[in-house]
Amino acid sequence: MQISQVLAQPHAKKFFIARFISNYGNGMSPIALAFGILALPNGSANLLGLTLGVTSAMFILMVPFGGVIADKYGRAKMVGLTDTLAGLILFIQVFYFASGDVPLAVLLIVNGCYGILSGIFWPAFTGIMPSIVPEAGLQKANAVNSLAANAGLILGAASAGILIDTYGAAITLGIDAASFVIAGVLVSTLSHLTPPMANNTNTMMKDFVDGWRVFKSFNWIVIVVVSFSFIVMCWAAAENVLGPLIALEHFNGAKSWSVVITAESAGLVVGALVAIKIKPKYPIRFLQISSFTLCFYMFSLAKPQSLLVIAICAFFFGITLDLWGTLWYTALHRMVPRDALSRVSSFDAMGALVFKP
């Protein structure tokens, strides 16, 4: 199936546009949140780490049930609802950042709620693609989806440093919140593609247990999820907390760190282009070997002598990340039963992120 045929599918373009809009905000969000918190009177790396930790904890607690909710009530419907609610909740945080005083309770409650909504969003989002394109076009569709998402990340990350320096973190976070609302409304129009389960009278716990059984029946999924959890642990700690601190101490603050994030995002775009063409005989083995690019990224941050070196390492790691996203989700879409896809994806997300700082 060619790219033109993927794009010709009736609902594909709308889905990709929604992903681009949402990720434009996401590209700015981590930079704006990090420098916004660090600029507070009580701002510190500990406060930033605590805020990110609450988001991750709530995500991990919710995501196993998020898959159940998505499979039971409709995936596109849940994506639209959670995106819209997340945007509205994040606007509360924007108001406090604009005032210059963000109480700890606000940071924890807002970002905790965001983590809960993300725990429903992610497995729901992961399960939509097979309802948009036929199986023959899944890898190319996942690659195009990554391309749209990463283009948004690049534009968001590239503009983040300028926006923060010119208008402050509050305006930047406000754009992120608005992007969630717009994307949520767009995806809501696709709800008819992923209707709720027909005649499902099971309890939530019964659906949860059934999803767990499907997940653990695929040994290759379990092995990869466990190994990827350690990759995420190292990457998230370095990029979300250590990186901004290094940029402040050794380089030029937000502008410098936005260069690194932009380089990584450019790597994501290149990875998506590669994923359109590549057909490895053993895709999972290929992905595991390619993960060693993270080591070079970590070494460049451990001895921050050159921003260029850090950016180059981030670029190659970005390629690896996108190949992971495209090839991994294509494997899940093809191998996992359609009616359990979001539940299996939820256990995948929970396992991969359980050690995320």
C-alpha positions as CSV (number, residue, x, y, z in Angstrom):
1,M,0.0,0.0,0.0
2,Q,1.4,3.4,-1.0
3,I,1.5,6.6,1.0
4,S,-1.0,8.2,-1.4
5,Q,-3.4,5.3,-0.7
6,V,-3.0,5.7,3.1
7,L,-3.7,9.5,2.8
8,A,-6.7,8.7,0.6
9,Q,-8.5,6.8,3.4
10,P,-11.6,8.9,4.3
11,H,-10.5,9.8,7.9
12,A,-6.8,9.5,7.8
13,K,-6.0,13.2,7.2
14,K,-8.2,14.4,10.0
15,F,-6.5,12.0,12.4
16,F,-3.0,13.0,11.3
17,I,-3.9,16.8,11.5
18,A,-5.2,16.3,15.1
19,R,-2.0,14.6,16.0
20,F,0.1,17.4,14.5
21,I,-1.8,20.1,16.4
22,S,-1.6,18.2,19.8
23,N,2.1,17.6,19.4
24,Y,2.8,21.2,18.5
25,G,1.8,22.0,22.0
26,N,3.6,18.9,23.4
27,G,6.8,20.1,21.8
28,M,6.7,23.3,23.9
29,S,5.2,21.8,27.1
30,P,8.2,20.1,28.7
31,I,10.5,23.0,28.0
32,A,7.9,25.6,29.3
33,L,7.0,23.5,32.3
34,A,10.7,22.9,33.3
35,F,11.8,26.6,33.0
36,G,8.5,27.9,34.4
37,I,9.0,25.8,37.6
38,L,12.7,26.6,37.8
39,A,11.9,30.3,37.6
40,L,9.4,30.3,40.5
41,P,10.6,31.7,43.8
42,N,10.5,28.2,45.3
43,G,11.5,26.6,42.0
44,S,14.1,23.8,42.1
45,A,15.0,20.5,40.4
46,N,13.3,18.7,43.3
47,L,10.1,20.5,42.6
48,L,10.3,19.8,38.9
49,G,11.0,16.2,39.6
50,L,8.1,15.9,42.0
51,T,5.7,17.5,39.5
52,L,6.8,15.1,36.7
53,G,6.7,12.2,39.2
54,V,3.1,12.9,40.1
55,T,2.1,12.9,36.5
56,S,3.9,9.6,35.8
57,A,2.5,8.0,39.0
58,M,-1.1,8.9,38.1
59,F,-0.5,7.8,34.5
60,I,0.8,4.4,35.6
61,L,-2.0,3.9,38.1
62,M,-4.7,4.8,35.6
63,V,-3.4,3.3,32.3
64,P,-4.3,-0.4,33.0
65,F,-7.9,0.7,33.5
66,G,-7.7,3.2,30.6
67,G,-7.4,0.3,28.2
68,V,-10.5,-1.3,29.7
69,I,-12.4,2.0,29.4
70,A,-11.3,2.6,25.8
71,D,-12.2,-0.9,24.6
72,K,-15.5,-0.8,26.4
73,Y,-16.8,2.7,25.6
74,G,-15.1,3.5,22.3
75,R,-11.5,4.6,21.6
76,A,-11.9,7.7,19.5
77,K,-14.6,8.9,21.9
78,M,-12.2,8.5,24.8
79,V,-9.4,10.2,23.0
80,G,-11.5,13.2,22.1
81,L,-12.9,13.5,25.7
82,T,-9.6,13.2,27.5
83,D,-7.8,15.6,25.2
84,T,-10.5,18.2,25.6
85,L,-10.6,17.8,29.4
86,A,-6.8,17.8,29.7
87,G,-6.7,21.1,27.8
88,L,-9.3,22.7,30.1
89,I,-7.5,21.5,33.2
90,L,-4.1,22.8,32.0
91,F,-5.6,26.2,31.6
92,I,-5.9,26.4,35.4
93,Q,-2.1,26.0,35.6
94,V,-1.6,28.6,33.0
95,F,-3.5,31.1,35.1
96,Y,-1.3,30.6,38.1
97,F,1.9,30.7,36.1
98,A,0.7,34.0,34.7
99,S,0.3,35.4,38.2
100,G,3.9,34.4,39.1
101,D,2.8,32.3,42.1
102,V,2.0,28.6,41.6
103,P,1.2,26.8,44.9
104,L,2.5,23.3,45.2
105,A,-1.0,22.0,45.5
106,V,-1.9,23.4,42.1
107,L,1.1,21.9,40.4
108,L,0.4,18.5,41.9
109,I,-3.4,18.4,41.4
110,V,-3.3,19.8,37.8
111,N,-0.5,17.5,36.7
112,G,-1.9,14.6,38.6
113,C,-5.2,15.0,36.8
114,Y,-3.3,15.3,33.5
115,G,-1.6,12.0,34.3
116,I,-5.0,10.3,34.9
117,L,-6.4,11.6,31.6
118,S,-3.3,10.6,29.8
119,G,-3.7,7.1,31.2
120,I,-7.0,6.8,29.4
121,F,-5.9,8.7,26.3
122,W,-2.8,6.6,25.4
123,P,-4.3,3.1,25.1
124,A,-7.4,4.6,23.4
125,F,-5.2,6.4,20.9
126,T,-3.0,3.4,20.2
127,G,-6.0,1.3,19.3
128,I,-7.5,3.7,16.7
129,M,-5.2,3.2,13.7
130,P,-6.5,-0.3,12.6
131,S,-10.0,1.3,12.2
132,I,-8.7,4.0,9.9
133,V,-6.5,2.1,7.4
134,P,-6.5,-1.6,6.3
135,E,-3.9,-4.0,7.6
136,A,-1.7,-3.7,4.5
137,G,-1.2,0.0,5.1
138,L,-0.6,-0.1,8.9
139,Q,3.2,0.4,8.9
140,K,3.1,3.3,6.5
141,A,0.1,4.8,8.3
142,N,1.9,4.6,11.6
143,A,5.0,6.2,10.0
144,V,2.9,9.0,8.5
145,N,1.3,9.5,11.9
146,S,4.7,9.7,13.5
147,L,5.8,12.2,10.8
148,A,2.8,14.4,11.5
149,A,3.4,14.1,15.3
150,N,7.1,14.8,15.0
151,A,6.7,17.8,12.7
152,G,4.5,19.2,15.4
153,L,7.1,18.4,18.0
154,I,9.9,20.1,16.0
155,L,7.9,23.3,15.5
156,G,6.8,23.4,19.1
157,A,10.3,22.8,20.5
158,A,11.9,25.2,18.1
159,S,9.5,28.0,19.1
160,A,9.5,27.2,22.8
161,G,12.8,28.9,23.7
162,I,11.8,32.1,21.8
163,L,8.3,32.1,23.3
164,I,9.5,31.6,26.8
165,D,12.2,34.3,26.6
166,T,9.7,36.8,24.9
167,Y,6.4,36.1,26.5
168,G,7.1,33.7,29.4
169,A,6.2,30.2,30.3
170,A,2.5,30.9,30.9
171,I,1.8,31.9,27.3
172,T,3.7,28.9,26.1
173,L,1.8,26.5,28.4
174,G,-1.4,28.2,27.3
175,I,-0.7,27.3,23.6
176,D,-0.2,23.7,24.7
177,A,-3.5,23.6,26.5
178,A,-5.3,25.1,23.5
179,S,-3.8,22.5,21.2
180,F,-5.3,19.7,23.4
181,V,-8.8,21.2,23.1
182,I,-8.6,21.6,19.3
183,A,-7.2,18.1,18.8
184,G,-9.8,16.6,21.1
185,V,-12.7,18.2,19.1
186,L,-11.2,16.9,15.8
187,V,-10.8,13.3,17.0
188,S,-14.3,13.3,18.6
189,T,-15.7,13.4,15.1
190,L,-14.2,10.0,14.4
191,S,-16.1,8.3,17.3
192,H,-18.3,6.3,14.8
193,L,-15.2,4.4,13.6
194,T,-14.5,2.8,17.0
195,P,-18.0,2.2,18.6
196,P,-18.3,0.8,22.1
197,M,-18.2,-3.0,22.6
198,A,-21.5,-4.5,21.5
199,N,-23.4,-6.5,24.1
200,N,-20.6,-6.3,26.6
201,T,-22.1,-6.9,30.1
202,N,-18.8,-7.7,31.7
203,T,-17.6,-5.8,34.7
204,M,-14.6,-3.5,34.5
205,M,-12.6,-6.0,36.5
206,K,-13.6,-8.9,34.2
207,D,-12.5,-7.0,31.2
208,F,-9.3,-6.0,33.0
209,V,-8.5,-9.7,33.8
210,D,-9.2,-10.8,30.2
211,G,-6.9,-8.1,28.9
212,W,-4.1,-9.2,31.2
213,R,-4.5,-12.8,30.0
214,V,-4.2,-11.7,26.4
215,F,-1.1,-9.5,27.2
216,K,0.8,-12.2,29.0
217,S,0.0,-14.8,26.3
218,F,2.4,-13.0,24.0
219,N,5.9,-13.7,25.5
220,W,7.6,-11.3,23.0
221,I,5.5,-8.4,24.2
222,V,6.2,-9.1,27.8
223,I,10.0,-9.3,27.2
224,V,10.1,-6.1,25.2
225,V,8.0,-4.1,27.7
226,V,10.3,-5.1,30.6
227,S,13.5,-4.2,28.7
228,F,12.0,-0.9,27.4
229,S,11.1,0.2,30.9
230,F,14.8,0.6,31.7
231,I,15.4,2.6,28.5
232,V,12.6,5.0,29.5
233,M,14.0,5.3,33.1
234,C,17.4,6.5,31.9
235,W,16.1,8.7,29.1
236,A,13.3,10.5,31.0
237,A,15.5,11.3,34.0
238,A,18.2,12.8,31.8
239,E,16.0,14.7,29.4
240,N,13.3,16.1,31.7
241,V,15.3,17.0,34.7
242,L,19.1,16.8,34.2
243,G,19.0,18.4,30.7
244,P,17.4,21.7,31.6
245,L,19.7,22.1,34.6
246,I,22.7,21.5,32.4
247,A,21.4,24.1,30.0
248,L,21.1,26.6,32.8
249,E,24.5,25.9,34.3
250,H,26.7,25.3,31.2
251,F,24.9,26.9,28.2
252,N,22.2,29.5,27.5
253,G,19.2,28.2,29.3
254,A,15.9,27.6,27.5
255,K,17.2,28.5,24.1
256,S,20.1,26.0,24.4
257,W,17.9,23.2,25.6
258,S,15.3,23.9,22.9
259,V,18.1,23.2,20.4
260,V,18.7,19.8,21.8
261,I,15.0,18.9,21.9
262,T,14.6,20.2,18.3
263,A,17.5,18.0,17.2
264,E,15.9,15.0,18.8
265,S,12.6,15.9,17.2
266,A,14.4,16.2,13.8
267,G,15.7,12.7,14.5
268,L,12.1,11.6,15.0
269,V,11.1,12.9,11.6
270,V,14.1,11.1,9.9
271,G,13.1,8.0,11.8
272,A,9.6,8.2,10.4
273,L,10.9,8.6,6.9
274,V,13.1,5.5,7.4
275,A,10.2,3.6,8.8
276,I,8.2,4.2,5.6
277,K,10.8,2.2,3.6
278,I,12.5,-0.2,6.1
279,K,11.4,-3.8,6.3
280,P,13.7,-5.6,8.8
281,K,13.4,-9.4,8.9
282,Y,13.4,-9.3,12.7
283,P,11.9,-6.0,13.6
284,I,12.0,-6.5,17.4
285,R,15.6,-7.6,17.4
286,F,16.5,-4.6,15.2
287,L,14.8,-2.2,17.7
288,Q,16.6,-3.7,20.7
289,I,20.0,-3.3,19.0
290,S,19.3,0.3,17.9
291,S,18.5,1.3,21.5
292,F,22.2,1.6,22.2
293,T,22.1,5.1,20.7
294,L,20.8,6.1,24.2
295,C,24.2,5.3,25.6
296,F,25.9,8.0,23.5
297,Y,23.2,10.5,24.5
298,M,23.8,9.8,28.2
299,F,27.5,10.1,27.8
300,S,27.2,13.5,26.1
301,L,25.1,14.8,29.0
302,A,27.5,13.3,31.6
303,K,30.3,15.5,30.3
304,P,28.5,18.6,28.8
305,Q,31.4,20.1,26.9
306,S,29.6,20.9,23.7
307,L,26.0,21.7,22.9
308,L,26.6,20.5,19.3
309,V,27.7,17.0,20.5
310,I,24.6,16.7,22.8
311,A,22.3,17.8,19.9
312,I,23.9,15.3,17.5
313,C,23.5,12.4,20.0
314,A,19.9,13.5,20.7
315,F,19.2,13.5,16.9
316,F,20.3,9.8,16.5
317,F,18.4,8.8,19.6
318,G,15.4,10.5,18.1
319,I,15.7,8.2,15.0
320,T,15.7,5.2,17.3
321,L,12.6,6.4,19.2
322,D,10.6,6.8,16.1
323,L,11.5,3.5,14.7
324,W,10.4,2.0,18.0
325,G,7.1,3.8,17.8
326,T,6.3,2.8,14.2
327,L,7.6,-0.8,14.1
328,W,6.4,-1.7,17.6
329,Y,2.8,-0.4,17.2
330,T,2.6,-2.0,13.8
331,A,3.4,-5.3,15.3
332,L,0.8,-4.8,18.0
333,H,-1.8,-3.8,15.5
334,R,-1.2,-6.8,13.4
335,M,-0.8,-9.5,16.1
336,V,-3.1,-8.5,18.9
337,P,-6.8,-9.3,18.7
338,R,-8.7,-6.1,17.7
339,D,-11.1,-6.2,20.6
340,A,-8.3,-6.3,23.2
341,L,-5.9,-3.9,21.5
342,S,-6.3,-1.0,23.9
343,R,-6.1,-3.2,27.0
344,V,-2.9,-4.8,25.7
345,S,-1.5,-1.4,24.9
346,S,-2.4,-0.2,28.4
347,F,-0.2,-2.9,30.0
348,D,2.5,-2.1,27.4
349,A,2.4,1.6,28.5
350,M,2.3,0.8,32.2
351,G,5.3,-1.6,32.0
352,A,7.3,0.7,29.8
353,L,6.8,3.7,32.1
354,V,6.8,2.1,35.5
355,F,10.4,3.2,36.3
356,K,10.0,6.7,34.7
357,P,11.2,9.3,37.2
